[in-house]
């Protein structure tokens, strides 16, 4: 069941938070809900602008980066869409 929380926030804080959340592709309510859930779960409060990436995802990112440096599992460069689509279909 959902409920509504009314709270007073400085206007500039709200606007900056909305802007940052939008840049992250998230509604501000998702940020607030996430923070409240973590507060309830852990009994602590902290804020970080660094994304929390799962270890398996981080390993995949590192492997993809190594592959790209070595030219492994990468597509060639294309001058036009038709060549790119032909390569994808092959």
Backbone atoms as SQL, in Angstrom:
CREATE TABLE atoms (id INTEGER PRIMARY KEY, chain TEXT, resi INTEGER, resn TEXT, atom TEXT, x REAL, y REAL, z REAL);
INSERT INTO atoms VALUES
  (1, 'A', 1, 'UNK', 'N', 0.832, -1.170, 0.000),
  (2, 'A', 1, 'UNK', 'CA', 0.000, 0.000, 0.000),
  (3, 'A', 1, 'UNK', 'C', 0.887, 1.249, 0.000),
  (4, 'A', 2, 'UNK', 'N', 0.570, 2.195, -0.818),
  (5, 'A', 2, 'UNK', 'CA', 1.322, 3.451, -0.902),
  (6, 'A', 2, 'UNK', 'C', 0.677, 4.511, -0.026),
  (7, 'A', 3, 'UNK', 'N', 1.473, 5.467, 0.419),
  (8, 'A', 3, 'UNK', 'CA', 0.986, 6.600, 1.181),
  (9, 'A', 3, 'UNK', 'C', 1.722, 7.838, 0.714),
  (10, 'A', 4, 'UNK', 'N', 1.281, 8.980, 1.141),
  (11, 'A', 4, 'UNK', 'CA', 1.906, 10.233, 0.749),
  (12, 'A', 4, 'UNK', 'C', 2.613, 10.828, 1.954),
  (13, 'A', 5, 'UNK', 'N', 3.813, 11.332, 1.735),
  (14, 'A', 5, 'UNK', 'CA', 4.598, 11.981, 2.774),
  (15, 'A', 5, 'UNK', 'C', 4.722, 13.455, 2.409),
  (16, 'A', 6, 'UNK', 'N', 4.254, 14.322, 3.279),
  (17, 'A', 6, 'UNK', 'CA', 4.370, 15.763, 3.057),
  (18, 'A', 6, 'UNK', 'C', 5.490, 16.269, 3.954),
  (19, 'A', 7, 'UNK', 'N', 6.450, 16.949, 3.369),
  (20, 'A', 7, 'UNK', 'CA', 7.547, 17.506, 4.144),
  (21, 'A', 7, 'UNK', 'C', 7.993, 18.822, 3.532),
  (22, 'A', 8, 'UNK', 'N', 8.471, 19.719, 4.342),
  (23, 'A', 8, 'UNK', 'CA', 8.959, 21.001, 3.850),
  (24, 'A', 8, 'UNK', 'C', 10.437, 20.874, 3.523),
  (25, 'A', 9, 'UNK', 'N', 10.780, 21.333, 2.327),
  (26, 'A', 9, 'UNK', 'CA', 12.159, 21.264, 1.836),
  (27, 'A', 9, 'UNK', 'C', 12.490, 22.621, 1.230),
  (28, 'A', 10, 'UNK', 'N', 13.712, 23.084, 1.425),
  (29, 'A', 10, 'UNK', 'CA', 14.122, 24.323, 0.780),
  (30, 'A', 10, 'UNK', 'C', 13.926, 24.195, -0.727),
  (31, 'A', 11, 'UNK', 'N', 13.402, 25.239, -1.338),
  (32, 'A', 11, 'UNK', 'CA', 13.080, 25.212, -2.761),
  (33, 'A', 11, 'UNK', 'C', 14.296, 24.865, -3.609),
  (34, 'A', 12, 'UNK', 'N', 15.450, 25.482, -3.324),
  (35, 'A', 12, 'UNK', 'CA', 16.633, 25.211, -4.141),
  (36, 'A', 12, 'UNK', 'C', 17.130, 23.777, -3.965),
  (37, 'A', 13, 'UNK', 'N', 16.987, 23.227, -2.771),
  (38, 'A', 13, 'UNK', 'CA', 17.378, 21.830, -2.542),
  (39, 'A', 13, 'UNK', 'C', 16.488, 20.909, -3.373),
  (40, 'A', 14, 'UNK', 'N', 15.183, 21.163, -3.352),
  (41, 'A', 14, 'UNK', 'CA', 14.250, 20.345, -4.121),
  (42, 'A', 14, 'UNK', 'C', 14.562, 20.425, -5.613),
  (43, 'A', 15, 'UNK', 'N', 14.767, 21.639, -6.127),
  (44, 'A', 15, 'UNK', 'CA', 15.033, 21.810, -7.554),
  (45, 'A', 15, 'UNK', 'C', 16.338, 21.143, -7.965),
  (46, 'A', 16, 'UNK', 'N', 17.383, 21.294, -7.138),
  (47, 'A', 16, 'UNK', 'CA', 18.664, 20.647, -7.446),
  (48, 'A', 16, 'UNK', 'C', 18.553, 19.131, -7.379),
  (49, 'A', 17, 'UNK', 'N', 17.803, 18.628, -6.410),
  (50, 'A', 17, 'UNK', 'CA', 17.606, 17.185, -6.286),
  (51, 'A', 17, 'UNK', 'C', 16.823, 16.648, -7.481),
  (52, 'A', 18, 'UNK', 'N', 15.794, 17.364, -7.909),
  (53, 'A', 18, 'UNK', 'CA', 15.019, 16.942, -9.072),
  (54, 'A', 18, 'UNK', 'C', 15.891, 16.922, -10.320),
  (55, 'A', 19, 'UNK', 'N', 16.733, 17.930, -10.468),
  (56, 'A', 19, 'UNK', 'CA', 17.622, 18.006, -11.636),
  (57, 'A', 19, 'UNK', 'C', 18.601, 16.829, -11.644),
  (58, 'A', 20, 'UNK', 'N', 19.215, 16.558, -10.504),
  (59, 'A', 20, 'UNK', 'CA', 20.166, 15.455, -10.415),
  (60, 'A', 20, 'UNK', 'C', 19.480, 14.116, -10.648),
  (61, 'A', 21, 'UNK', 'N', 18.312, 13.931, -10.070),
  (62, 'A', 21, 'UNK', 'CA', 17.561, 12.692, -10.268),
  (63, 'A', 21, 'UNK', 'C', 17.206, 12.521, -11.740),
  (64, 'A', 22, 'UNK', 'N', 16.794, 13.613, -12.375),
  (65, 'A', 22, 'UNK', 'CA', 16.454, 13.555, -13.803),
  (66, 'A', 22, 'UNK', 'C', 17.677, 13.181, -14.632),
  (67, 'A', 23, 'UNK', 'N', 18.844, 13.721, -14.298),
  (68, 'A', 23, 'UNK', 'CA', 20.080, 13.373, -15.001),
  (69, 'A', 23, 'UNK', 'C', 20.399, 11.881, -14.850),
  (70, 'A', 24, 'UNK', 'N', 19.984, 11.301, -13.737),
  (71, 'A', 24, 'UNK', 'CA', 20.191, 9.879, -13.486),
  (72, 'A', 24, 'UNK', 'C', 19.089, 9.035, -14.118),
  (73, 'A', 25, 'UNK', 'N', 18.080, 9.714, -14.681),
  (74, 'A', 25, 'UNK', 'CA', 16.975, 9.010, -15.306),
  (75, 'A', 25, 'UNK', 'C', 15.960, 8.462, -14.316),
  (76, 'A', 26, 'UNK', 'N', 15.890, 9.085, -13.147),
  (77, 'A', 26, 'UNK', 'CA', 14.996, 8.600, -12.101),
  (78, 'A', 26, 'UNK', 'C', 14.088, 9.717, -11.608),
  (79, 'A', 27, 'UNK', 'N', 12.856, 9.365, -11.220),
  (80, 'A', 27, 'UNK', 'CA', 12.026, 10.370, -10.552),
  (81, 'A', 27, 'UNK', 'C', 12.544, 10.588, -9.126),
  (82, 'A', 28, 'UNK', 'N', 12.362, 11.780, -8.626),
  (83, 'A', 28, 'UNK', 'CA', 12.834, 12.099, -7.279),
  (84, 'A', 28, 'UNK', 'C', 12.215, 11.170, -6.243),
  (85, 'A', 29, 'UNK', 'N', 10.974, 10.747, -6.454),
  (86, 'A', 29, 'UNK', 'CA', 10.325, 9.850, -5.492),
  (87, 'A', 29, 'UNK', 'C', 11.072, 8.525, -5.364),
  (88, 'A', 30, 'UNK', 'N', 11.688, 8.058, -6.431),
  (89, 'A', 30, 'UNK', 'CA', 12.472, 6.818, -6.365),
  (90, 'A', 30, 'UNK', 'C', 13.694, 7.007, -5.480),
  (91, 'A', 31, 'UNK', 'N', 14.347, 8.150, -5.605),
  (92, 'A', 31, 'UNK', 'CA', 15.509, 8.454, -4.763),
  (93, 'A', 31, 'UNK', 'C', 15.095, 8.499, -3.292),
  (94, 'A', 32, 'UNK', 'N', 14.013, 9.201, -3.020),
  (95, 'A', 32, 'UNK', 'CA', 13.543, 9.342, -1.636),
  (96, 'A', 32, 'UNK', 'C', 13.147, 7.982, -1.066),
  (97, 'A', 33, 'UNK', 'N', 12.383, 7.191, -1.827),
  (98, 'A', 33, 'UNK', 'CA', 11.992, 5.854, -1.357),
  (99, 'A', 33, 'UNK', 'C', 13.202, 4.974, -1.094),
  (100, 'A', 34, 'UNK', 'N', 14.174, 5.029, -1.985),
  (101, 'A', 34, 'UNK', 'CA', 15.382, 4.217, -1.812),
  (102, 'A', 34, 'UNK', 'C', 16.119, 4.596, -0.536),
  (103, 'A', 35, 'UNK', 'N', 16.267, 5.894, -0.302),
  (104, 'A', 35, 'UNK', 'CA', 16.961, 6.356, 0.895),
  (105, 'A', 35, 'UNK', 'C', 16.203, 5.974, 2.166),
  (106, 'A', 36, 'UNK', 'N', 14.896, 6.098, 2.142),
  (107, 'A', 36, 'UNK', 'CA', 14.102, 5.734, 3.322),
  (108, 'A', 36, 'UNK', 'C', 14.163, 4.229, 3.595),
  (109, 'A', 37, 'UNK', 'N', 14.102, 3.423, 2.532),
  (110, 'A', 37, 'UNK', 'CA', 14.214, 1.962, 2.724),
  (111, 'A', 37, 'UNK', 'C', 15.567, 1.586, 3.334),
  (112, 'A', 38, 'UNK', 'N', 16.637, 2.191, 2.829),
  (113, 'A', 38, 'UNK', 'CA', 17.973, 1.907, 3.367),
  (114, 'A', 38, 'UNK', 'C', 18.080, 2.369, 4.815),
  (115, 'A', 39, 'UNK', 'N', 17.498, 3.501, 5.137),
  (116, 'A', 39, 'UNK', 'CA', 17.499, 4.015, 6.505),
  (117, 'A', 39, 'UNK', 'C', 16.788, 3.047, 7.446),
  (118, 'A', 40, 'UNK', 'N', 15.637, 2.536, 7.013),
  (119, 'A', 40, 'UNK', 'CA', 14.881, 1.582, 7.824),
  (120, 'A', 40, 'UNK', 'C', 15.651, 0.269, 7.960),
  (121, 'A', 41, 'UNK', 'N', 16.238, -0.191, 6.861),
  (122, 'A', 41, 'UNK', 'CA', 16.949, -1.468, 6.873),
  (123, 'A', 41, 'UNK', 'C', 18.184, -1.422, 7.770),
  (124, 'A', 42, 'UNK', 'N', 18.997, -0.366, 7.616),
  (125, 'A', 42, 'UNK', 'CA', 20.289, -0.328, 8.302),
  (126, 'A', 42, 'UNK', 'C', 20.288, 0.484, 9.588),
  (127, 'A', 43, 'UNK', 'N', 19.323, 1.382, 9.736),
  (128, 'A', 43, 'UNK', 'CA', 19.332, 2.260, 10.906),
  (129, 'A', 43, 'UNK', 'C', 20.385, 3.343, 10.802),
  (130, 'A', 44, 'UNK', 'N', 20.985, 3.501, 9.609),
  (131, 'A', 44, 'UNK', 'CA', 21.993, 4.539, 9.395),
  (132, 'A', 44, 'UNK', 'C', 21.611, 5.361, 8.176),
  (133, 'A', 45, 'UNK', 'N', 22.297, 6.483, 8.013),
  (134, 'A', 45, 'UNK', 'CA', 22.020, 7.379, 6.903),
  (135, 'A', 45, 'UNK', 'C', 23.329, 7.837, 6.298),
  (136, 'A', 46, 'UNK', 'N', 23.473, 7.680, 4.984),
  (137, 'A', 46, 'UNK', 'CA', 24.649, 8.185, 4.288),
  (138, 'A', 46, 'UNK', 'C', 24.251, 8.539, 2.860),
  (139, 'A', 47, 'UNK', 'N', 25.037, 9.402, 2.251),
  (140, 'A', 47, 'UNK', 'CA', 24.761, 9.849, 0.890),
  (141, 'A', 47, 'UNK', 'C', 26.038, 9.734, 0.073),
  (142, 'A', 48, 'UNK', 'N', 25.907, 9.273, -1.170),
  (143, 'A', 48, 'UNK', 'CA', 27.053, 9.169, -2.063),
  (144, 'A', 48, 'UNK', 'C', 26.604, 9.438, -3.485),
  (145, 'A', 49, 'UNK', 'N', 27.419, 10.159, -4.235),
  (146, 'A', 49, 'UNK', 'CA', 27.133, 10.371, -5.647),
  (147, 'A', 49, 'UNK', 'C', 27.728, 9.257, -6.500),
  (148, 'A', 50, 'UNK', 'N', 28.533, 8.394, -5.891),
  (149, 'A', 50, 'UNK', 'CA', 29.136, 7.273, -6.609),
  (150, 'A', 50, 'UNK', 'C', 28.115, 6.155, -6.747),
  (151, 'A', 51, 'UNK', 'N', 27.921, 5.649, -7.954),
  (152, 'A', 51, 'UNK', 'CA', 26.968, 4.546, -8.112),
  (153, 'A', 51, 'UNK', 'C', 27.489, 3.274, -7.450),
  (154, 'A', 52, 'UNK', 'N', 26.583, 2.509, -6.899),
  (155, 'A', 52, 'UNK', 'CA', 26.940, 1.232, -6.300),
  (156, 'A', 52, 'UNK', 'C', 26.736, 0.154, -7.357),
  (157, 'A', 53, 'UNK', 'N', 27.819, -0.433, -7.832),
  (158, 'A', 53, 'UNK', 'CA', 27.749, -1.421, -8.900),
  (159, 'A', 53, 'UNK', 'C', 28.012, -2.800, -8.309),
  (160, 'A', 54, 'UNK', 'N', 27.140, -3.754, -8.658),
  (161, 'A', 54, 'UNK', 'CA', 27.338, -5.127, -8.195),
  (162, 'A', 54, 'UNK', 'C', 28.659, -5.654, -8.728),
  (163, 'A', 55, 'UNK', 'N', 29.277, -6.539, -7.964),
  (164, 'A', 55, 'UNK', 'CA', 30.596, -7.059, -8.318),
  (165, 'A', 55, 'UNK', 'C', 30.594, -7.748, -9.678),
  (166, 'A', 56, 'UNK', 'N', 29.554, -8.543, -9.984),
  (167, 'A', 56, 'UNK', 'CA', 29.525, -9.246, -11.269),
  (168, 'A', 56, 'UNK', 'C', 29.397, -8.272, -12.434),
  (169, 'A', 57, 'UNK', 'N', 28.662, -7.198, -12.229),
  (170, 'A', 57, 'UNK', 'CA', 28.525, -6.181, -13.280),
  (171, 'A', 57, 'UNK', 'C', 29.856, -5.464, -13.459),
  (172, 'A', 58, 'UNK', 'N', 30.533, -5.137, -12.355),
  (173, 'A', 58, 'UNK', 'CA', 31.819, -4.459, -12.421),
  (174, 'A', 58, 'UNK', 'C', 32.839, -5.322, -13.164),
  (175, 'A', 59, 'UNK', 'N', 32.857, -6.624, -12.893),
  (176, 'A', 59, 'UNK', 'CA', 33.781, -7.527, -13.590),
  (177, 'A', 59, 'UNK', 'C', 33.502, -7.544, -15.087),
  (178, 'A', 60, 'UNK', 'N', 32.233, -7.531, -15.461),
  (179, 'A', 60, 'UNK', 'CA', 31.853, -7.509, -16.874),
  (180, 'A', 60, 'UNK', 'C', 32.306, -6.206, -17.534),
  (181, 'A', 61, 'UNK', 'N', 32.164, -5.095, -16.828),
  (182, 'A', 61, 'UNK', 'CA', 32.616, -3.804, -17.358),
  (183, 'A', 61, 'UNK', 'C', 34.123, -3.823, -17.584),
  (184, 'A', 62, 'UNK', 'N', 34.865, -4.339, -16.611),
  (185, 'A', 62, 'UNK', 'CA', 36.321, -4.409, -16.745),
  (186, 'A', 62, 'UNK', 'C', 36.737, -5.313, -17.908),
  (187, 'A', 63, 'UNK', 'N', 36.065, -6.462, -18.053),
  (188, 'A', 63, 'UNK', 'CA', 36.385, -7.375, -19.145),
  (189, 'A', 63, 'UNK', 'C', 36.089, -6.731, -20.494),
  (190, 'A', 64, 'UNK', 'N', 34.973, -6.061, -20.594),
  (191, 'A', 64, 'UNK', 'CA', 34.609, -5.382, -21.841),
  (192, 'A', 64, 'UNK', 'C', 35.627, -4.301, -22.179),
  (193, 'A', 65, 'UNK', 'N', 36.098, -3.592, -21.168),
  (194, 'A', 65, 'UNK', 'CA', 37.113, -2.563, -21.380),
  (195, 'A', 65, 'UNK', 'C', 38.417, -3.178, -21.879),
  (196, 'A', 66, 'UNK', 'N', 38.839, -4.297, -21.267),
  (197, 'A', 66, 'UNK', 'CA', 40.053, -4.984, -21.732),
  (198, 'A', 66, 'UNK', 'C', 39.885, -5.468, -23.167),
  (199, 'A', 67, 'UNK', 'N', 38.730, -6.062, -23.461),
  (200, 'A', 67, 'UNK', 'CA', 38.464, -6.534, -24.826),
  (201, 'A', 67, 'UNK', 'C', 38.557, -5.385, -25.828),
  (202, 'A', 68, 'UNK', 'N', 37.991, -4.245, -25.486),
  (203, 'A', 68, 'UNK', 'CA', 38.003, -3.105, -26.403),
  (204, 'A', 68, 'UNK', 'C', 39.431, -2.626, -26.664),
  (205, 'A', 69, 'UNK', 'N', 40.262, -2.577, -25.608),
  (206, 'A', 69, 'UNK', 'CA', 41.659, -2.162, -25.791),
  (207, 'A', 69, 'UNK', 'C', 42.407, -3.123, -26.693),
  (208, 'A', 70, 'UNK', 'N', 42.066, -4.412, -26.628),
  (209, 'A', 70, 'UNK', 'CA', 42.749, -5.430, -27.427),
  (210, 'A', 70, 'UNK', 'C', 42.071, -5.672, -28.771),
  (211, 'A', 71, 'UNK', 'N', 40.972, -4.981, -29.023),
  (212, 'A', 71, 'UNK', 'CA', 40.265, -5.145, -30.290),
  (213, 'A', 71, 'UNK', 'C', 39.501, -6.454, -30.382),
  (214, 'A', 72, 'UNK', 'N', 39.155, -7.029, -29.249),
  (215, 'A', 72, 'UNK', 'CA', 38.429, -8.305, -29.203),
  (216, 'A', 72, 'UNK', 'C', 36.946, -8.013, -28.982),
  (217, 'A', 73, 'UNK', 'N', 36.073, -8.773, -29.662),
  (218, 'A', 73, 'UNK', 'CA', 34.618, -8.646, -29.489),
  (219, 'A', 73, 'UNK', 'C', 34.117, -7.229, -29.748),
  (220, 'A', 74, 'UNK', 'N', 34.704, -6.573, -30.731),
  (221, 'A', 74, 'UNK', 'CA', 34.255, -5.234, -31.098),
  (222, 'A', 74, 'UNK', 'C', 33.843, -5.237, -32.560),
  (223, 'A', 75, 'UNK', 'N', 32.972, -4.339, -32.898),
  (224, 'A', 75, 'UNK', 'CA', 32.567, -4.227, -34.292),
  (225, 'A', 75, 'UNK', 'C', 33.505, -3.278, -35.013),
  (226, 'A', 76, 'UNK', 'N', 33.594, -3.410, -36.335),
  (227, 'A', 76, 'UNK', 'CA', 34.393, -2.442, -37.095),
  (228, 'A', 76, 'UNK', 'C', 33.670, -1.097, -37.137),
  (229, 'A', 77, 'UNK', 'N', 34.378, -0.078, -37.551),
  (230, 'A', 77, 'UNK', 'CA', 33.753, 1.241, -37.734),
  (231, 'A', 77, 'UNK', 'C', 33.001, 1.239, -39.062),
  (232, 'A', 78, 'UNK', 'N', 31.892, 1.950, -39.107),
  (233, 'A', 78, 'UNK', 'CA', 31.081, 2.015, -40.314),
  (234, 'A', 78, 'UNK', 'C', 30.898, 3.466, -40.736),
  (235, 'A', 79, 'UNK', 'N', 30.828, 3.669, -42.046),
  (236, 'A', 79, 'UNK', 'CA', 30.596, 5.002, -42.595),
  (237, 'A', 79, 'UNK', 'C', 29.119, 5.280, -42.817),
  (238, 'A', 80, 'UNK', 'N', 28.311, 4.206, -42.831),
  (239, 'A', 80, 'UNK', 'CA', 26.890, 4.403, -43.099),
  (240, 'A', 80, 'UNK', 'C', 26.080, 3.303, -42.424),
  (241, 'A', 81, 'UNK', 'N', 24.808, 3.545, -42.299),
  (242, 'A', 81, 'UNK', 'CA', 23.901, 2.635, -41.602),
  (243, 'A', 81, 'UNK', 'C', 23.744, 1.316, -42.362),
  (244, 'A', 82, 'UNK', 'N', 23.683, 1.373, -43.673),
  (245, 'A', 82, 'UNK', 'CA', 23.481, 0.149, -44.463),
  (246, 'A', 82, 'UNK', 'C', 24.594, -0.852, -44.210),
  (247, 'A', 83, 'UNK', 'N', 25.854, -0.396, -44.186),
  (248, 'A', 83, 'UNK', 'CA', 26.968, -1.303, -43.914),
  (249, 'A', 83, 'UNK', 'C', 26.870, -1.881, -42.505),
  (250, 'A', 84, 'UNK', 'N', 26.482, -1.040, -41.560),
  (251, 'A', 84, 'UNK', 'CA', 26.355, -1.520, -40.181),
  (252, 'A', 84, 'UNK', 'C', 25.271, -2.583, -40.084),
  (253, 'A', 85, 'UNK', 'N', 24.136, -2.353, -40.698),
  (254, 'A', 85, 'UNK', 'CA', 23.042, -3.336, -40.643),
  (255, 'A', 85, 'UNK', 'C', 23.431, -4.621, -41.358),
  (256, 'A', 86, 'UNK', 'N', 24.145, -4.500, -42.480),
  (257, 'A', 86, 'UNK', 'CA', 24.605, -5.698, -43.196),
  (258, 'A', 86, 'UNK', 'C', 25.545, -6.511, -42.309),
  (259, 'A', 87, 'UNK', 'N', 26.447, -5.820, -41.582),
  (260, 'A', 87, 'UNK', 'CA', 27.379, -6.524, -40.702),
  (261, 'A', 87, 'UNK', 'C', 26.629, -7.198, -39.560),
  (262, 'A', 88, 'UNK', 'N', 25.623, -6.517, -39.008),
  (263, 'A', 88, 'UNK', 'CA', 24.823, -7.115, -37.925),
  (264, 'A', 88, 'UNK', 'C', 24.063, -8.342, -38.392),
  (265, 'A', 89, 'UNK', 'N', 23.565, -8.315, -39.632),
  (266, 'A', 89, 'UNK', 'CA', 22.801, -9.444, -40.170),
  (267, 'A', 89, 'UNK', 'C', 23.674, -10.625, -40.521),
  (268, 'A', 90, 'UNK', 'N', 24.972, -10.389, -40.687),
  (269, 'A', 90, 'UNK', 'CA', 25.878, -11.501, -41.085),
  (270, 'A', 90, 'UNK', 'C', 26.271, -12.372, -39.917);
